[in-house]
Amino acid sequence: MKGQEQNRGRTQNPHAAGPSQGFVPPAAVHNVPQKESQWYNPARQQEPLSYYTQQNSQAQQMQQPSQGRHTQPAQPPQGYPQQQSRQGYSAPGQQQQPPRGYYAPPQQQQPPQGYYAPRQQQLPPRQNQYVPQQQAPQGYYPGQQGPAVPYARPQPPKPPKKPVKFLPIAILAVLIIVAAVLGANGIHTAREQAAEQAAIQQKADMIQAKVEPYRDRFCPGVYVNGIDLGGMTYEEAKSAVESGIQAQHADWKVTLTYGSNHADITASDLNFTVDVTGVLNEAMQQGHNGSDEQRYNDMLQLEQTPYRTSTARPSAGNTQRIDDLLAIIKSSIDRPAQDAYVTPDQENINAPFQFYDEVNGLTLNTAPIREWIFEKLSTMENGTYEIQPDQVQPSVRKADLMQKYSLRASATTKIHTSSTEDRNNNIRHALCDFVNGYKLAPGETFSFNTVVGYRTAERGFYPAQEIAYGNYVEGYGGGVCQASTTLYQAALCAGLQIVERKAHSEKVRYTELGLDATVYMEKGYKHNKDFRFKNNTDGDIYIFATVEKDPTEKKKNRLRTRVDIYGPYMGDVHYELQSTIIETLYAEPEYKKDKKHEYTTYPGELYLYSEGREGYKVNVYRTNTVNQQSEWLYTDTYEAKKAVYYEGV
């Protein structure tokens, strides 16, 4: 019953053979596509039933029951074991043909016991797909209980495909279409080529029509000396240009002017001929180079921008006349530049330097004038040329010199009215004859004793009162200390470096304390006193000195000394000197006994033999009056002098 239940619902293959021991499935079973999975197929209805029976008898295949239709069980042959009939069972070898058009609905069948249905991949339907059949167990026959083995129903082989009869027609149609397309393209290409050839020919005709008339003639738009040569032959153009030159030859003239002077040059003066060949050859090349198309383009360009030129310079003639004339004019104009210069005038202390202005030089470049004349010759045009020589700048200017010869400082001291004529002469002799006009180079040191020398009668000095060892004595050259003092103050205000200077032993009457400079020079004396200073600038230092009337005094005979120092410009600097007494010094008087009564007449009488004087300690400052800045220079000390008395005994 169990086996019957398992086989219930199955549909026996009507073409299967009877059971036999050693059953072998057919070698191949055609799998029917999904749309043809039913038994009934009208295309196969006409095939003989014996074909399917024979196939099943040889293979003895266990076929898989078809899904979707039921068949009636067939009667087994004589001697076939009788089986209990099962629903849907058909005896092997029997087949019932369903009526035409019958379609069995699908029916779900239960697989046999132990059967495992493998997963099948859903593939698109293909015809004549091969499905391997499973080998049935030995001795198996339909209806026998045993392991459930799925089987497939055999499918009849598909009849061979009938040959396609419409292929030659399709090929012929394709060939016709291709031929039509190629023919249309050929017709289109031929039309394009014909149009292109026509355009090329039209352009060639246009180029030929424009170029051909001027193949041996000047192209339009070519001018020489203002003459339009378009359409002329070479000989016609040459004749036209030469005729124009000859017509202008008689009236041609150029004039050169400089100030009120002028010079004329005419064509008869030059006796020249003009070579027009080179100019015409170059003009003929315009529009005649390259291919006809290139010439065509060049001619179009000449219509927009004409070619203009003039005849060449004179190739023969007396051009030396032009050069000679220009050389004469140049020699009359050229002059070298003159630098500014200065000359010292030591006799005029108010203007010790005479400055002379610089003078610009002139030079004439004749090349532009020559070019202008030749241009006028080539065009035969008249004209006037105003000569303008070039300026030659000097290397030294007056303004530069004045910077180098600038007044750096000036110092004056008053000569006391008690000064004798000899003393005044000594001062004048030292300043005016030795110091005045002295030039001090950069780095050089000035020495008063070296410049003035020994003060002797042989050298023009006079005896006059002077201070020696703290006392006033007569000596040659008395008064030269006022000259050295004035020079010292000028050197300080000029910013020069003081090398050696000594103050007097006491205050002098011609200057303030601390601003004096004593000098002394005697042969064989080891303690001579000198005044020296150094030029610490980068330019020359010039010293001018004199004795003059004092313009600040009402008395016309009052004299003063004056020293001016010139040199490089100091800028915004102007010095003045000041001295300040910081301490007054005193000395106790000295008393001596006048035992011989040389100075006294009675005991206790006092006689003043020498007066005493106070001493001072002073500071000296130098102030820039431009910015009011002061600087301390030094401190001088003037010792006090004691009074000496003789007392009578």
C-alpha positions as CSV (number, residue, x, y, z in Angstrom):
1,M,0.0,0.0,0.0
2,K,2.9,2.2,0.8
3,G,4.4,1.7,-2.6
4,Q,1.0,2.2,-4.2
5,E,0.6,5.5,-2.3
6,Q,4.0,6.6,-3.5
7,N,3.2,5.9,-7.1
8,R,-0.2,7.4,-6.8
9,G,-0.7,10.3,-9.1
10,R,2.1,9.4,-11.4
11,T,1.4,9.1,-15.1
12,Q,3.0,6.2,-16.8
13,N,4.9,6.9,-20.0
14,P,2.7,5.4,-22.7
15,H,5.8,4.6,-24.7
16,A,7.7,2.8,-22.0
17,A,8.5,-0.9,-22.7
18,G,7.5,-3.7,-20.4
19,P,9.5,-4.5,-17.3
20,S,12.5,-6.7,-17.8
21,Q,15.4,-7.6,-15.7
22,G,18.4,-5.4,-16.4
23,F,16.5,-2.4,-17.4
24,V,18.7,0.3,-19.0
25,P,17.3,3.9,-19.8
26,P,17.7,5.2,-23.2
27,A,21.0,6.9,-24.1
28,A,19.5,10.3,-24.8
29,V,16.3,12.0,-23.9
30,H,15.3,15.2,-25.5
31,N,14.2,17.7,-22.9
32,V,11.2,19.6,-24.1
33,P,11.1,23.4,-23.6
34,Q,8.8,24.8,-20.9
35,K,6.2,25.9,-23.4
36,E,6.2,22.3,-24.9
37,S,6.4,20.3,-21.6
38,Q,3.0,18.6,-22.3
39,W,2.8,15.3,-24.2
40,Y,0.6,16.7,-26.9
41,N,2.3,18.4,-29.7
42,P,0.4,18.8,-32.9
43,A,3.7,19.0,-34.9
44,R,4.6,15.5,-33.7
45,Q,1.2,13.9,-34.0
46,Q,1.8,12.5,-37.4
47,E,4.9,10.6,-36.3
48,P,4.3,6.7,-36.1
49,L,3.8,5.3,-32.7
50,S,6.1,2.5,-33.4
51,Y,9.0,5.0,-33.5
52,Y,8.5,5.8,-29.8
53,T,7.9,2.2,-28.8
54,Q,11.0,1.1,-30.5
55,Q,13.0,3.7,-28.7
56,N,11.6,2.7,-25.4
57,S,12.2,-0.9,-26.0
58,Q,15.9,-0.5,-26.7
59,A,16.6,1.9,-23.8
60,Q,14.1,0.4,-21.3
61,Q,14.0,3.8,-19.7
62,M,12.2,4.8,-16.6
63,Q,10.6,8.0,-17.7
64,Q,9.7,10.8,-15.4
65,P,5.9,11.2,-15.4
66,S,4.8,14.2,-17.4
67,Q,3.2,17.0,-15.5
68,G,0.1,18.6,-16.5
69,R,-1.8,15.7,-18.3
70,H,-3.4,12.2,-17.5
71,T,-3.4,9.2,-19.7
72,Q,-5.6,6.2,-19.6
73,P,-4.0,2.9,-18.5
74,A,-3.3,0.5,-21.3
75,Q,-3.8,-3.2,-21.2
76,P,-0.6,-5.1,-20.6
77,P,0.3,-7.8,-23.1
78,Q,-0.3,-11.4,-22.5
79,G,1.8,-12.9,-19.8
80,Y,2.6,-9.5,-18.1
81,P,2.3,-9.7,-14.4
82,Q,-0.8,-8.2,-13.2
83,Q,-0.5,-5.2,-10.9
84,Q,-2.9,-3.5,-8.9
85,S,-4.1,-0.6,-10.8
86,R,-3.0,2.8,-9.6
87,Q,-4.6,6.0,-10.3
88,G,-3.0,7.5,-13.4
89,Y,-1.0,4.4,-14.2
90,S,-0.5,3.2,-17.8
91,A,0.9,0.0,-18.7
92,P,4.2,0.1,-20.5
93,G,4.0,0.0,-24.3
94,Q,0.5,1.5,-24.4
95,Q,-0.4,5.0,-25.4
96,Q,-3.6,6.7,-25.8
97,Q,-3.8,9.6,-28.1
98,P,-5.7,12.5,-26.7
99,P,-8.1,14.3,-28.9
100,R,-6.7,17.2,-31.0
101,G,-6.5,20.4,-29.1
102,Y,-6.6,18.7,-25.7
103,Y,-4.5,20.3,-23.0
104,A,-4.0,18.6,-19.7
105,P,-3.9,20.9,-16.7
106,P,-0.8,20.7,-14.6
107,Q,-1.0,18.4,-11.5
108,Q,1.2,18.4,-8.5
109,Q,2.8,14.9,-8.1
110,Q,4.4,13.5,-5.0
111,P,7.9,12.3,-5.4
112,P,8.8,8.7,-4.4
113,Q,10.0,7.9,-1.0
114,G,13.6,8.9,-0.5
115,Y,13.7,11.0,-3.5
116,Y,15.6,14.3,-3.3
117,A,14.9,16.8,-5.9
118,P,18.0,18.7,-6.8
119,R,17.9,22.4,-7.2
120,Q,17.6,23.4,-10.8
121,Q,18.7,26.7,-12.1
122,Q,16.1,28.6,-14.0
123,L,17.5,29.0,-17.5
124,P,16.0,30.4,-20.5
125,P,14.3,27.8,-22.7
126,R,16.4,26.3,-25.4
127,Q,15.5,23.7,-27.9
128,N,17.1,20.3,-28.1
129,Q,18.6,20.6,-24.6
130,Y,20.2,17.4,-23.4
131,V,19.1,16.0,-20.0
132,P,21.0,13.0,-18.8
133,Q,18.8,10.1,-17.7
134,Q,19.3,8.1,-14.5
135,Q,20.2,4.5,-14.4
136,A,17.3,2.4,-12.9
137,P,18.3,-0.4,-10.4
138,Q,18.8,-3.9,-11.8
139,G,15.6,-5.9,-11.9
140,Y,13.4,-2.9,-11.5
141,Y,10.1,-2.7,-13.2
142,P,7.4,-0.2,-13.0
143,G,5.4,-0.4,-9.9
144,Q,8.1,-2.2,-7.9
145,Q,8.9,-0.8,-4.5
146,G,12.4,0.4,-4.2
147,P,14.4,3.5,-4.1
148,A,12.7,6.3,-5.9
149,V,14.7,7.2,-9.0
150,P,13.4,10.1,-11.0
151,Y,13.1,9.4,-14.7
152,A,12.5,11.6,-17.7
153,R,10.2,10.9,-20.5
154,P,11.9,10.5,-23.8
155,Q,11.4,13.2,-26.4
156,P,11.3,12.6,-30.0
157,P,14.2,14.2,-31.9
158,K,13.3,17.4,-33.6
159,P,13.1,17.3,-37.3
160,P,15.9,19.1,-39.1
161,K,15.3,22.8,-39.8
162,K,14.0,23.5,-43.2
163,P,16.4,25.7,-45.3
164,V,15.7,29.4,-45.3
165,K,14.4,30.3,-48.7
166,F,14.3,34.1,-48.1
167,L,18.1,34.5,-47.6
168,P,19.0,35.1,-51.3
169,I,16.3,37.7,-51.5
170,A,17.6,39.6,-48.4
171,I,21.1,39.5,-49.7
172,L,19.9,40.9,-53.0
173,A,18.0,43.6,-51.2
174,V,21.0,44.6,-49.2
175,L,23.2,44.8,-52.3
176,I,20.6,47.0,-54.0
177,I,20.5,49.4,-51.1
178,V,24.3,49.5,-50.9
179,A,24.5,50.2,-54.6
180,A,22.0,52.9,-54.3
181,V,23.8,54.6,-51.4
182,L,27.1,54.3,-53.2
183,G,25.6,55.7,-56.3
184,A,24.1,58.7,-54.4
185,N,27.4,59.4,-52.7
186,G,29.2,59.2,-56.0
187,I,26.8,61.6,-57.6
188,H,27.2,64.0,-54.5
189,T,31.0,63.7,-54.7
190,A,31.1,64.4,-58.4
191,R,28.9,67.5,-57.9
192,E,31.2,68.8,-55.1
193,Q,34.3,68.1,-57.1
194,A,32.8,69.9,-60.1
195,A,31.9,72.9,-57.9
196,E,35.3,73.0,-56.3
197,Q,37.0,72.8,-59.7
198,A,34.8,75.6,-60.9
199,A,35.7,77.8,-57.9
200,I,39.4,77.1,-58.4
201,Q,39.2,78.0,-62.0
202,Q,37.2,81.2,-61.2
203,K,39.9,82.2,-58.6
204,A,42.7,81.4,-61.1
205,D,40.9,83.5,-63.8
206,M,40.6,86.4,-61.3
207,I,44.2,86.2,-60.3
208,Q,45.3,86.0,-64.0
209,A,43.1,89.0,-64.9
210,K,44.7,91.1,-62.2
211,V,48.4,90.0,-62.5
212,E,48.8,89.5,-66.3
213,P,48.5,93.2,-67.3
214,Y,51.4,94.2,-65.0
215,R,53.7,91.2,-65.6
216,D,56.3,93.5,-67.3
217,R,55.1,96.8,-65.9
218,F,55.1,98.6,-62.5
219,C,52.2,97.6,-60.3
220,P,49.7,100.2,-59.2
221,G,50.6,101.9,-55.9
222,V,54.3,102.3,-56.6
223,Y,55.7,105.9,-56.4
224,V,59.2,107.3,-56.9
225,N,59.8,110.9,-56.2
226,G,56.1,111.4,-56.0
227,I,55.5,110.0,-59.5
228,D,53.0,107.2,-59.9
229,L,54.7,104.5,-61.9
230,G,51.7,102.1,-62.0
231,G,51.3,100.6,-65.5
232,M,54.6,102.0,-66.8
233,T,57.4,99.9,-68.3
234,Y,60.8,100.1,-66.9
235,E,62.0,102.5,-69.6
236,E,58.9,104.7,-69.3
237,A,59.4,104.9,-65.5
238,K,63.1,105.8,-65.8
239,S,62.3,108.5,-68.4
240,A,59.6,109.9,-66.1
241,V,61.8,110.0,-63.1
242,E,64.8,111.5,-64.9
243,S,62.7,114.1,-66.5
244,G,61.3,115.2,-63.2
245,I,64.8,115.5,-61.8
246,Q,66.0,117.6,-64.7
247,A,63.0,119.9,-64.4
248,Q,63.8,120.6,-60.7
249,H,67.6,120.8,-61.2
250,A,67.8,124.5,-62.3
251,D,65.8,125.8,-59.3
252,W,67.2,123.6,-56.6
253,K,69.0,125.3,-53.6
254,V,69.5,124.6,-50.0
255,T,70.6,127.1,-47.3
256,L,72.5,126.5,-44.1
257,T,72.0,129.2,-41.4
258,Y,73.8,129.8,-38.1
259,G,72.9,132.9,-36.3
260,S,73.4,135.8,-38.8
261,N,75.5,133.6,-41.0
262,H,74.3,131.5,-43.9
263,A,75.6,129.5,-46.8
264,D,73.8,128.4,-50.1
265,I,74.4,125.2,-52.0
266,T,73.0,124.9,-55.6
267,A,72.8,122.1,-58.1
268,S,75.3,123.9,-60.4
269,D,77.8,124.0,-57.5
270,L,77.7,120.2,-57.2
271,N,77.7,119.1,-60.9
272,F,76.2,115.7,-60.1
273,T,74.3,113.0,-61.8
274,V,71.6,110.9,-60.2
275,D,71.6,107.1,-60.6
276,V,67.9,106.0,-60.5
277,T,68.6,102.4,-61.6
278,G,68.8,101.0,-58.1
279,V,65.7,102.7,-56.9
280,L,63.7,101.7,-60.0
281,N,64.9,98.1,-59.7
282,E,63.7,97.9,-56.1
283,A,60.4,99.6,-57.0
284,M,59.9,97.1,-59.8
285,Q,60.1,94.2,-57.4
286,Q,57.0,95.4,-55.6
287,G,54.2,93.0,-56.7
288,H,56.6,90.9,-58.9
289,N,57.8,88.3,-56.4
290,G,56.7,84.7,-56.0
291,S,53.8,82.9,-57.7
292,D,50.8,84.6,-59.4
293,E,48.8,84.2,-56.2
294,Q,51.5,85.8,-54.1
295,R,51.7,88.7,-56.6
296,Y,48.0,89.0,-56.5
297,N,48.1,89.4,-52.7
298,D,51.0,91.9,-52.9
299,M,49.1,94.0,-55.4
300,L,46.1,94.1,-53.1
301,Q,48.4,95.2,-50.3
302,L,49.8,98.0,-52.5
303,E,46.3,99.3,-53.0
304,Q,46.0,99.7,-49.3
305,T,49.5,100.9,-48.5
306,P,51.3,102.3,-51.5
307,Y,55.1,102.0,-51.8
308,R,56.8,105.3,-51.8
309,T,60.5,106.0,-52.2
310,S,62.9,108.6,-53.7
311,T,65.8,108.3,-56.0
312,A,69.2,107.4,-54.7
313,R,71.9,109.8,-53.5
314,P,74.1,111.3,-56.1
315,S,76.4,108.7,-57.4
316,A,78.7,111.0,-59.2
317,G,79.4,114.7,-58.9
318,N,81.3,117.1,-56.7
319,T,80.1,115.9,-53.3
320,Q,83.4,117.0,-51.9
321,R,82.1,120.6,-52.2
322,I,79.5,119.7,-49.5
323,D,82.1,118.2,-47.2
324,D,84.4,121.2,-47.6
325,L,81.7,123.6,-46.8
326,L,80.6,121.6,-43.8
327,A,84.2,121.5,-42.5
328,I,84.5,125.3,-42.8
329,I,81.3,125.8,-40.9
330,K,82.3,123.3,-38.2
331,S,85.7,125.0,-37.6
332,S,84.0,128.3,-37.1
333,I,81.5,126.9,-34.6
334,D,83.4,124.4,-32.5
335,R,85.0,125.6,-29.3
336,P,86.1,123.6,-26.2
337,A,84.4,124.0,-22.9
338,Q,86.1,126.2,-20.3
339,D,86.0,125.1,-16.7
340,A,85.3,127.7,-14.0
341,Y,88.4,128.8,-12.1
342,V,89.4,131.0,-9.3
343,T,92.4,133.3,-8.6
344,P,93.4,134.5,-5.1
345,D,93.8,138.2,-4.5
346,Q,95.5,138.6,-1.2
347,E,95.6,142.3,-1.5
348,N,91.8,142.4,-1.3
349,I,90.9,140.7,2.0
350,N,87.2,141.6,1.4
351,A,87.2,139.6,-1.8
352,P,90.3,137.4,-1.7
353,F,89.1,135.1,-4.5
354,Q,88.0,136.1,-8.0
355,F,85.7,133.5,-9.4
356,Y,85.3,133.1,-13.1
357,D,82.3,131.4,-14.7
358,E,82.5,128.3,-16.7
359,V,81.8,128.4,-20.4
360,N,80.0,125.6,-22.3
361,G,81.8,124.3,-25.3
362,L,80.2,123.8,-28.8
363,T,80.7,121.0,-31.3
364,L,79.0,120.6,-34.6
365,N,78.0,117.1,-35.8
366,T,78.0,117.4,-39.6
367,A,76.5,114.0,-40.3
368,P,72.8,115.0,-39.9
369,I,73.4,118.0,-42.1
370,R,75.0,115.9,-44.8
371,E,72.1,113.5,-44.7
372,W,69.6,116.3,-45.0
373,I,71.4,117.8,-48.0
374,F,71.5,114.4,-49.8
375,E,67.8,113.8,-49.0
376,K,67.0,117.2,-50.6
377,L,69.2,116.2,-53.6
378,S,67.4,113.0,-54.1
379,T,64.0,114.6,-54.1
380,M,65.2,117.9,-55.6
381,E,63.4,119.9,-52.9
382,N,64.5,123.3,-51.7
383,G,64.9,123.9,-48.0
384,T,66.7,125.8,-45.2
385,Y,68.6,124.1,-42.4
386,E,69.2,125.9,-39.1
387,I,72.5,124.7,-37.7
388,Q,72.3,123.8,-34.0
389,P,75.6,122.7,-32.5
390,D,75.7,120.4,-29.5
391,Q,76.7,121.8,-26.1
392,V,79.9,120.5,-24.4
393,Q,79.6,120.7,-20.6
394,P,82.6,121.8,-18.6
395,S,83.9,119.6,-15.8
396,V,84.2,122.4,-13.2
397,R,81.5,124.9,-12.5
398,K,81.6,128.1,-10.5
399,A,79.1,126.9,-7.9
400,D,81.4,123.9,-7.3
401,L,84.4,126.2,-6.7
402,M,82.6,128.4,-4.3
403,Q,81.9,125.4,-2.2
404,K,85.6,124.7,-2.0
405,Y,86.6,128.3,-1.3
406,S,84.1,129.2,1.3
407,L,84.8,131.5,4.2
408,R,85.0,129.3,7.3
409,A,85.9,131.9,10.0
410,S,87.0,135.4,10.5
411,A,88.7,136.9,13.7
412,T,89.7,140.4,14.7
413,T,91.5,142.1,17.6
414,K,91.7,145.8,18.4
415,I,95.1,147.4,18.5
416,H,95.3,149.6,21.6
417,T,95.7,153.3,21.2
418,S,98.9,153.2,23.3
419,S,100.5,150.9,20.7
420,T,103.5,152.5,19.1
421,E,104.1,152.8,15.4
422,D,106.9,150.3,15.6
423,R,104.7,147.8,17.3
424,N,102.0,148.4,14.7
425,N,104.6,147.8,12.0
426,N,105.7,144.6,13.6
427,I,102.1,143.3,13.6
428,R,101.5,144.4,10.0
429,H,104.8,142.9,8.9
430,A,104.0,139.5,10.4
431,L,100.5,139.3,9.1
432,C,100.6,141.0,5.8
433,D,104.0,139.8,4.6
434,F,104.2,136.3,5.9
435,V,100.8,135.0,6.9
436,N,98.6,136.6,4.3
437,G,97.9,134.3,1.2
438,Y,99.3,131.2,2.9
439,K,97.9,127.9,1.5
440,L,97.7,124.9,3.7
441,A,97.1,121.6,2.1
442,P,95.0,118.8,3.7
443,G,96.9,117.2,6.5
444,E,99.6,119.9,6.6
445,T,100.5,121.8,9.8
446,F,101.0,125.5,10.0
447,S,103.8,126.8,12.3
448,F,103.8,130.5,13.2
449,N,107.5,130.6,14.0
450,T,108.4,128.7,10.8
451,V,106.3,131.0,8.6
452,V,107.2,134.3,10.2
453,G,110.7,133.4,11.2
454,Y,113.1,135.1,13.5
455,R,112.1,138.6,14.6
456,T,115.2,140.6,13.9
457,A,116.1,144.0,12.4
458,E,117.6,142.3,9.3
459,R,114.2,140.7,8.6
460,G,112.3,144.0,8.9
461,F,111.2,144.0,12.5
462,Y,111.4,146.9,15.0
463,P,112.0,147.0,18.7
464,A,108.8,147.4,20.7
465,Q,107.4,146.6,24.0
466,E,106.7,143.0,24.7
467,I,106.1,140.7,27.7
468,A,109.1,138.6,28.7
469,Y,109.2,136.6,31.9
470,G,106.2,138.3,33.2
471,N,107.5,141.8,32.6
472,Y,107.2,144.3,29.8
473,V,110.5,144.7,28.0
474,E,111.8,146.1,24.7
475,G,112.5,143.6,22.0
476,Y,112.6,143.2,18.3
477,G,109.2,142.0,17.0
478,G,107.2,143.3,19.9
479,G,103.5,143.0,19.1
480,V,103.7,139.8,16.9
481,C,101.8,138.0,19.7
482,Q,98.7,140.0,18.8
483,A,99.2,138.7,15.2
484,S,99.5,135.0,16.5
485,T,96.5,135.6,18.9
486,T,94.2,136.7,16.0
487,L,95.3,133.8,13.9
488,Y,94.6,131.4,16.8
489,Q,91.0,132.6,17.3
490,A,90.4,132.3,13.5
491,A,91.7,128.7,13.5
492,L,89.5,127.8,16.4
493,C,86.4,129.1,14.7
494,A,87.3,127.5,11.4
495,G,87.2,124.1,13.1
496,L,90.9,123.3,12.5
497,Q,92.9,121.1,14.8
498,I,95.1,123.0,17.3
499,V,98.4,121.3,17.7
500,E,100.4,123.7,20.0
501,R,99.3,126.9,21.8
502,K,100.4,128.7,25.0
503,A,98.7,131.6,26.9
504,H,100.5,134.6,28.1
505,S,101.6,134.8,31.7
506,E,99.1,137.6,32.3
507,K,96.1,139.1,30.7
508,V,96.7,141.1,27.6
509,R,94.8,144.2,26.6
510,Y,93.8,143.2,23.0
511,T,91.7,140.1,23.9
512,E,89.9,138.3,26.6
513,L,91.4,135.8,29.0
514,G,91.9,132.4,27.6
515,L,91.8,133.5,23.9
516,D,95.4,134.6,23.5
517,A,98.4,132.7,22.0
518,T,101.9,133.8,22.8
519,V,104.9,133.2,20.6
520,Y,108.6,133.7,21.1
521,M,111.6,132.8,19.0
522,E,115.2,133.5,19.7
523,K,118.3,131.8,18.4
524,G,119.9,129.4,20.8
525,Y,117.0,129.6,23.2
526,K,115.6,126.2,24.1
527,H,112.2,127.3,25.4
528,N,110.8,129.0,22.3
529,K,107.0,129.2,22.2
530,D,105.2,128.4,18.9
531,F,101.6,128.3,17.7
532,R,100.7,125.5,15.4
533,F,97.5,124.1,13.9
534,K,96.7,121.4,11.3
535,N,94.4,121.3,8.3
536,N,92.1,118.4,9.2
537,T,89.7,119.0,6.2
538,D,89.7,117.3,2.8
539,G,90.4,120.6,0.9
540,D,92.9,123.4,0.8
541,I,92.9,126.0,3.5
542,Y,93.7,129.6,2.6
543,I,94.7,132.3,5.1
544,F,94.3,136.0,4.5
545,A,95.4,138.5,7.1
546,T,95.8,142.3,7.3
547,V,95.9,145.3,9.6
548,E,93.1,147.8,8.8
549,K,91.2,150.6,10.2
550,D,88.6,149.5,12.7
551,P,85.1,150.3,11.2
552,T,83.5,149.8,14.6
553,E,85.4,152.7,16.2
554,K,84.6,156.4,15.9
555,K,88.2,157.3,15.8
556,K,89.4,157.0,12.2
557,N,92.9,156.2,13.2
558,R,92.0,153.2,15.4
559,L,93.4,150.0,13.9
560,R,92.6,146.3,14.2
561,T,94.0,143.0,13.1
562,R,91.9,140.7,10.9
563,V,92.5,137.1,9.8
564,D,90.1,135.2,7.4
565,I,90.3,131.5,6.8
566,Y,88.8,130.0,3.6
567,G,88.3,126.3,2.7
568,P,85.7,123.7,2.2
569,Y,82.1,124.7,3.0
570,M,81.3,124.0,6.6
571,G,77.5,123.9,6.2
572,D,75.3,125.3,8.8
573,V,78.1,126.0,11.3
574,H,79.3,129.4,12.6
575,Y,81.5,129.4,15.7
576,E,82.0,132.0,18.3
577,L,84.4,131.9,21.3
578,Q,83.6,132.7,25.0
579,S,85.7,132.7,28.1
580,T,84.4,132.6,31.7
581,I,86.4,133.4,34.8
582,I,85.8,130.5,37.2
583,E,88.3,131.6,39.9
584,T,90.3,134.7,40.9
585,L,93.8,134.2,42.3
586,Y,95.7,136.4,44.8
587,A,99.3,136.7,45.9
588,E,100.7,138.0,49.2
589,P,102.9,141.1,48.7
590,E,106.7,140.8,49.3
591,Y,108.6,143.3,51.5
592,K,112.3,144.0,51.2
593,K,114.6,146.0,53.4
594,D,116.1,149.0,51.8
595,K,119.3,149.1,53.8
596,K,121.2,151.3,51.4
597,H,118.3,153.7,51.2
598,E,118.1,153.4,47.5
599,Y,114.4,153.7,47.4
600,T,113.5,155.1,50.8
601,T,114.7,158.1,52.9
602,Y,113.6,157.3,56.4
603,P,112.8,154.2,58.4
604,G,109.4,152.7,57.9
605,E,108.9,154.3,54.5
606,L,107.5,151.9,51.9
607,Y,108.4,152.0,48.3
608,L,106.4,150.1,45.7
609,Y,109.0,148.5,43.5
610,S,106.6,146.4,41.3
611,E,102.9,146.2,41.3
612,G,101.1,143.0,41.9
613,R,98.2,141.7,40.0
614,E,95.4,139.2,40.4
615,G,95.4,135.8,38.8
616,Y,92.5,134.0,37.1
617,K,91.3,130.6,36.1
618,V,89.0,130.6,33.1
619,N,87.1,128.1,31.0
620,V,86.9,128.6,27.2
621,Y,83.9,127.5,25.1
622,R,83.0,127.4,21.4
623,T,79.4,127.9,20.5
624,N,77.7,127.2,17.2
625,T,75.5,130.2,16.7
626,V,73.3,128.3,14.2
627,N,71.9,125.8,16.6
628,Q,73.2,127.4,19.9
629,Q,75.2,124.3,20.9
630,S,78.3,125.0,23.0
631,E,81.3,122.9,23.8
632,W,84.0,123.3,26.4
633,L,87.5,123.5,24.9
634,Y,89.9,123.9,27.8
635,T,90.8,125.8,31.0
636,D,93.5,128.4,31.3
637,T,95.2,129.6,34.5
638,Y,96.8,133.0,34.8
639,E,99.0,133.1,38.0
640,A,98.7,136.0,40.4
641,K,101.7,138.3,40.7
642,K,102.7,139.6,44.1
643,A,103.6,143.2,44.8
644,V,107.1,144.0,45.9
645,Y,107.8,146.8,48.4
646,Y,111.1,148.3,49.8
647,E,110.9,149.4,53.4
648,G,113.3,152.0,54.8
649,V,115.3,151.0,57.8
